[in-house]
Amino acid sequence: MSFSLFFRMEGEGEYKFPTETRYVGEMKNDMFHGKGVLHFPNGSIYEGTWEKGISKQGKYTFSDGLEYQEKDWEFCDGYDRQFYTERCNGLKPAGEPQLTDSLRVIPNGCYDCGDGFYDPNARVITDYEHHFLRNADDYEHEWIVSTCRKSWDEIVGHHLKN
């Protein structure tokens, strides 16, 4: 005798992805449908309205409370490199690091992209504990390699010749 179990996702519910991202909200026919919230491992959230698994409208809020705006975005662009927390709390006195963890060791060949490390060869972003977050598209790849801190990739200092 054999049988299989099939659970249909309908109504209100919660779904957890292997990446630790959670969806909490309405579902229909095994898809996100209606109002729902994605909770990301880094503390950010996306609140949206879904139709047959596709987000039709929504709002992304970073873990520090900053809400993303598609138009008139002023944070960390090429013209104003201030972070949201610097805008809210002001700049720290000269000599103090502006980054929250400026002593973080970046893995060889990688970049610190703000919510984790980016490996440009694999095009993968992991959190600071090296758990997968996402794959970088071409736009994000170009932005990271042109603006973010990179690990040391050359040895500097005194060199003795034999």
Phi and psi restraints in degrees (value plus and minus 20) as a CYANA .aco file:
   2 SER   PHI    -151.2  -111.2
   2 SER   PSI     133.5   173.5
   3 PHE   PHI    -175.1  -135.1
   3 PHE   PSI     141.8   181.8
   4 SER   PHI    -151.5  -111.5
   4 SER   PSI     129.7   169.7
   5 LEU   PHI    -124.1   -84.1
   5 LEU   PSI     114.0   154.0
   6 PHE   PHI    -152.6  -112.6
   6 PHE   PSI     102.8   142.8
   7 PHE   PHI    -127.8   -87.8
   7 PHE   PSI     105.8   145.8
   8 ARG   PHI    -114.9   -74.9
   8 ARG   PSI     114.2   154.2
   9 MET   PHI    -108.3   -68.3
   9 MET   PSI      89.1   129.1
  10 GLU   PHI    -158.2  -118.2
  10 GLU   PSI     123.3   163.3
  11 GLY   PHI      60.6   100.6
  11 GLY   PSI    -171.6  -131.6
  12 GLU   PHI     -98.9   -58.9
  12 GLU   PSI     120.4   160.4
  13 GLY   PHI    -191.8  -151.8
  13 GLY   PSI    -195.1  -155.1
  14 GLU   PHI    -156.0  -116.0
  14 GLU   PSI     117.4   157.4
  15 TYR   PHI    -150.5  -110.5
  15 TYR   PSI     110.9   150.9
  16 LYS   PHI    -131.5   -91.5
  16 LYS   PSI     105.0   145.0
  17 PHE   PHI    -100.5   -60.5
  17 PHE   PSI     139.3   179.3
  18 PRO   PHI     -80.3   -40.3
  18 PRO   PSI     -42.3    -2.3
  19 THR   PHI    -101.6   -61.6
  19 THR   PSI     -15.9    24.1
  20 GLU   PHI      59.1    99.1
  20 GLU   PSI     -16.8    23.2
  21 THR   PHI     -94.5   -54.5
  21 THR   PSI     119.2   159.2
  22 ARG   PHI    -138.9   -98.9
  22 ARG   PSI     119.6   159.6
  23 TYR   PHI    -129.4   -89.4
  23 TYR   PSI     109.8   149.8
  24 VAL   PHI    -146.9  -106.9
  24 VAL   PSI      99.5   139.5
  25 GLY   PHI     142.5   182.5
  25 GLY   PSI    -177.4  -137.4
  26 GLU   PHI    -105.1   -65.1
  26 GLU   PSI     123.9   163.9
  27 MET   PHI    -158.1  -118.1
  27 MET   PSI     132.3   172.3
  28 LYS   PHI    -171.3  -131.3
  28 LYS   PSI     114.3   154.3
  29 ASN   PHI      32.1    72.1
  29 ASN   PSI      23.3    63.3
  30 ASP   PHI      47.0    87.0
  30 ASP   PSI      -0.3    39.7
  31 MET   PHI    -151.3  -111.3
  31 MET   PSI     136.6   176.6
  32 PHE   PHI     -84.6   -44.6
  32 PHE   PSI     107.8   147.8
  33 HIS   PHI    -175.9  -135.9
  33 HIS   PSI      95.0   135.0
  34 GLY   PHI      89.9   129.9
  34 GLY   PSI    -172.8  -132.8
  35 LYS   PHI    -107.7   -67.7
  35 LYS   PSI     119.1   159.1
  36 GLY   PHI    -183.0  -143.0
  36 GLY   PSI     145.3   185.3
  37 VAL   PHI    -151.0  -111.0
  37 VAL   PSI     110.2   150.2
  38 LEU   PHI    -115.0   -75.0
  38 LEU   PSI     106.4   146.4
  39 HIS   PHI    -127.8   -87.8
  39 HIS   PSI      95.7   135.7
  40 PHE   PHI    -110.8   -70.8
  40 PHE   PSI     132.9   172.9
  41 PRO   PHI     -78.9   -38.9
  41 PRO   PSI     -46.6    -6.6
  42 ASN   PHI    -102.1   -62.1
  42 ASN   PSI     -18.0    22.0
  43 GLY   PHI      78.6   118.6
  43 GLY   PSI     -28.9    11.1
  44 SER   PHI    -100.9   -60.9
  44 SER   PSI     141.3   181.3
  45 ILE   PHI    -157.8  -117.8
  45 ILE   PSI     135.0   175.0
  46 TYR   PHI    -147.3  -107.3
  46 TYR   PSI      94.6   134.6
  47 GLU   PHI    -120.5   -80.5
  47 GLU   PSI     106.1   146.1
  48 GLY   PHI    -169.9  -129.9
  48 GLY   PSI     155.0   195.0
  49 THR   PHI    -133.9   -93.9
  49 THR   PSI     106.1   146.1
  50 TRP   PHI    -132.7   -92.7
  50 TRP   PSI     127.5   167.5
  51 GLU   PHI    -156.2  -116.2
  51 GLU   PSI      94.6   134.6
  52 LYS   PHI      30.3    70.3
  52 LYS   PSI      24.2    64.2
  53 GLY   PHI      65.7   105.7
  53 GLY   PSI     -22.7    17.3
  54 ILE   PHI    -133.0   -93.0
  54 ILE   PSI     111.2   151.2
  55 SER   PHI     -91.5   -51.5
  55 SER   PSI     104.0   144.0
  56 LYS   PHI    -114.6   -74.6
  56 LYS   PSI     -50.4   -10.4
  57 GLN   PHI    -182.2  -142.2
  57 GLN   PSI     133.9   173.9
  58 GLY   PHI    -197.9  -157.9
  58 GLY   PSI    -199.0  -159.0
  59 LYS   PHI    -158.7  -118.7
  59 LYS   PSI     106.9   146.9
  60 TYR   PHI    -120.6   -80.6
  60 TYR   PSI     107.9   147.9
  61 THR   PHI    -140.9  -100.9
  61 THR   PSI     102.6   142.6
  62 PHE   PHI     -87.8   -47.8
  62 PHE   PSI     144.2   184.2
  63 SER   PHI     -83.5   -43.5
  63 SER   PSI     -42.2    -2.2
  64 ASP   PHI    -108.9   -68.9
  64 ASP   PSI     -16.4    23.6
  65 GLY   PHI      79.7   119.7
  65 GLY   PSI     -29.3    10.7
  66 LEU   PHI     -89.9   -49.9
  66 LEU   PSI     109.7   149.7
  67 GLU   PHI    -116.0   -76.0
  67 GLU   PSI     108.5   148.5
  68 TYR   PHI     -90.2   -50.2
  68 TYR   PSI     117.5   157.5
  69 GLN   PHI    -143.3  -103.3
  69 GLN   PSI     106.9   146.9
  70 GLU   PHI     -87.8   -47.8
  70 GLU   PSI     -53.4   -13.4
  71 LYS   PHI    -129.4   -89.4
  71 LYS   PSI     129.7   169.7
  72 ASP   PHI      37.7    77.7
  72 ASP   PSI      18.3    58.3
  73 TRP   PHI     -95.1   -55.1
  73 TRP   PSI     103.9   143.9
  74 GLU   PHI    -135.2   -95.2
  74 GLU   PSI     -20.3    19.7
  75 PHE   PHI    -118.4   -78.4
  75 PHE   PSI     114.0   154.0
  76 CYS   PHI      31.0    71.0
  76 CYS   PSI      23.5    63.5
  77 ASP   PHI    -121.6   -81.6
  77 ASP   PSI    -196.1  -156.1
  78 GLY   PHI     -86.9   -46.9
  78 GLY   PSI     -38.3     1.7
  79 TYR   PHI    -117.4   -77.4
  79 TYR   PSI     -51.3   -11.3
  80 ASP   PHI    -157.5  -117.5
  80 ASP   PSI      87.2   127.2
  81 ARG   PHI    -109.7   -69.7
  81 ARG   PSI      -8.8    31.2
  82 GLN   PHI     -88.1   -48.1
  82 GLN   PSI     122.9   162.9
  83 PHE   PHI    -101.7   -61.7
  83 PHE   PSI     140.1   180.1
  84 TYR   PHI     -76.5   -36.5
  84 TYR   PSI     -63.8   -23.8
  85 THR   PHI     -84.5   -44.5
  85 THR   PSI     -51.1   -11.1
  86 GLU   PHI     -90.3   -50.3
  86 GLU   PSI     -55.8   -15.8
  87 ARG   PHI     -86.4   -46.4
  87 ARG   PSI     -59.8   -19.8
  88 CYS   PHI     -94.9   -54.9
  88 CYS   PSI     -61.8   -21.8
  89 ASN   PHI    -129.6   -89.6
  89 ASN   PSI     -20.8    19.2
  90 GLY   PHI      61.9   101.9
  90 GLY   PSI     147.0   187.0
  91 LEU   PHI     -98.7   -58.7
  91 LEU   PSI     130.1   170.1
  92 LYS   PHI     -95.6   -55.6
  92 LYS   PSI     139.3   179.3
  93 PRO   PHI     -79.1   -39.1
  93 PRO   PSI     135.9   175.9
  94 ALA   PHI     -75.9   -35.9
  94 ALA   PSI     121.1   161.1
  95 GLY   PHI      77.3   117.3
  95 GLY   PSI     -42.8    -2.8
  96 GLU   PHI    -111.1   -71.1
  96 GLU   PSI     118.5   158.5
  97 PRO   PHI     -85.3   -45.3
  97 PRO   PSI     122.7   162.7
  98 GLN   PHI    -104.4   -64.4
  98 GLN   PSI     -42.4    -2.4
  99 LEU   PHI    -101.1   -61.1
  99 LEU   PSI     131.3   171.3
 100 THR   PHI     -89.9   -49.9
 100 THR   PSI     -49.4    -9.4
 101 ASP   PHI    -162.8  -122.8
 101 ASP   PSI      52.6    92.6
 102 SER   PHI     -92.4   -52.4
 102 SER   PSI     -31.8     8.2
 103 LEU   PHI    -115.1   -75.1
 103 LEU   PSI     -13.6    26.4
 104 ARG   PHI     -80.7   -40.7
 104 ARG   PSI     112.0   152.0
 105 VAL   PHI    -104.1   -64.1
 105 VAL   PSI     101.2   141.2
 106 ILE   PHI    -110.4   -70.4
 106 ILE   PSI     109.1   149.1
 107 PRO   PHI     -76.9   -36.9
 107 PRO   PSI     129.4   169.4
 108 ASN   PHI     -71.8   -31.8
 108 ASN   PSI     111.6   151.6
 109 GLY   PHI      57.2    97.2
 109 GLY   PSI     -18.3    21.7
 110 CYS   PHI    -127.2   -87.2
 110 CYS   PSI     150.5   190.5
 111 TYR   PHI    -141.5  -101.5
 111 TYR   PSI     130.7   170.7
 112 ASP   PHI    -114.1   -74.1
 112 ASP   PSI      87.8   127.8
 113 CYS   PHI    -120.9   -80.9
 113 CYS   PSI      -4.6    35.4
 114 GLY   PHI      81.3   121.3
 114 GLY   PSI     -61.5   -21.5
 115 ASP   PHI    -135.5   -95.5
 115 ASP   PSI     -12.0    28.0
 116 GLY   PHI     145.4   185.4
 116 GLY   PSI    -183.4  -143.4
 117 PHE   PHI    -124.8   -84.8
 117 PHE   PSI     121.8   161.8
 118 TYR   PHI    -134.7   -94.7
 118 TYR   PSI     106.0   146.0
 119 ASP   PHI    -120.3   -80.3
 119 ASP   PSI      87.8   127.8
 120 PRO   PHI     -88.4   -48.4
 120 PRO   PSI     -42.2    -2.2
 121 ASN   PHI     -94.2   -54.2
 121 ASN   PSI     -63.6   -23.6
 122 ALA   PHI    -107.2   -67.2
 122 ALA   PSI     -36.4     3.6
 123 ARG   PHI      38.5    78.5
 123 ARG   PSI      20.8    60.8
 124 VAL   PHI    -141.3  -101.3
 124 VAL   PSI     118.6   158.6
 125 ILE   PHI    -129.1   -89.1
 125 ILE   PSI     107.5   147.5
 126 THR   PHI    -136.8   -96.8
 126 THR   PSI     136.2   176.2
 127 ASP   PHI     -93.0   -53.0
 127 ASP   PSI    -199.2  -159.2
 128 TYR   PHI     -91.9   -51.9
 128 TYR   PSI     -28.5    11.5
 129 GLU   PHI    -120.6   -80.6
 129 GLU   PSI      -9.7    30.3
 130 HIS   PHI      50.9    90.9
 130 HIS   PSI       9.7    49.7
 131 HIS   PHI    -114.0   -74.0
 131 HIS   PSI     120.5   160.5
 132 PHE   PHI     -77.5   -37.5
 132 PHE   PSI     112.1   152.1
 133 LEU   PHI    -129.6   -89.6
 133 LEU   PSI     -72.9   -32.9
 134 ARG   PHI    -190.1  -150.1
 134 ARG   PSI     147.5   187.5
 135 ASN   PHI    -114.2   -74.2
 135 ASN   PSI     122.3   162.3
 136 ALA   PHI    -108.8   -68.8
 136 ALA   PSI     113.4   153.4
 137 ASP   PHI    -101.8   -61.8
 137 ASP   PSI     159.5   199.5
 138 ASP   PHI     -80.1   -40.1
 138 ASP   PSI     -60.9   -20.9
 139 TYR   PHI     -84.0   -44.0
 139 TYR   PSI     -68.4   -28.4
 140 GLU   PHI     -85.5   -45.5
 140 GLU   PSI     -59.2   -19.2
 141 HIS   PHI     -76.9   -36.9
 141 HIS   PSI     -70.5   -30.5
 142 GLU   PHI     -81.7   -41.7
 142 GLU   PSI     -60.7   -20.7
 143 TRP   PHI     -84.1   -44.1
 143 TRP   PSI     -66.3   -26.3
 144 ILE   PHI     -83.0   -43.0
 144 ILE   PSI     -69.7   -29.7
 145 VAL   PHI     -89.5   -49.5
 145 VAL   PSI     -39.3     0.7
 146 SER   PHI    -116.0   -76.0
 146 SER   PSI     -35.1     4.9
 147 THR   PHI    -147.9  -107.9
 147 THR   PSI     -39.1     0.9
 148 CYS   PHI    -115.9   -75.9
 148 CYS   PSI     139.9   179.9
 149 ARG   PHI     -89.2   -49.2
 149 ARG   PSI     116.9   156.9
 150 LYS   PHI    -133.4   -93.4
 150 LYS   PSI     132.8   172.8
 151 SER   PHI     -87.4   -47.4
 151 SER   PSI     142.6   182.6
 152 TRP   PHI     -85.4   -45.4
 152 TRP   PSI     112.2   152.2
 153 ASP   PHI    -143.8  -103.8
 153 ASP   PSI      -9.2    30.8
 154 GLU   PHI    -166.9  -126.9
 154 GLU   PSI     134.8   174.8
 155 ILE   PHI    -112.3   -72.3
 155 ILE   PSI     109.5   149.5
 156 VAL   PHI    -138.5   -98.5
 156 VAL   PSI     139.7   179.7
 157 GLY   PHI     100.6   140.6
 157 GLY   PSI    -188.5  -148.5
 158 HIS   PHI     -90.2   -50.2
 158 HIS   PSI     115.9   155.9
 159 HIS   PHI    -147.0  -107.0
 159 HIS   PSI     103.5   143.5
 160 LEU   PHI    -111.5   -71.5
 160 LEU   PSI     114.3   154.3
 161 LYS   PHI    -112.1   -72.1
 161 LYS   PSI     122.8   162.8
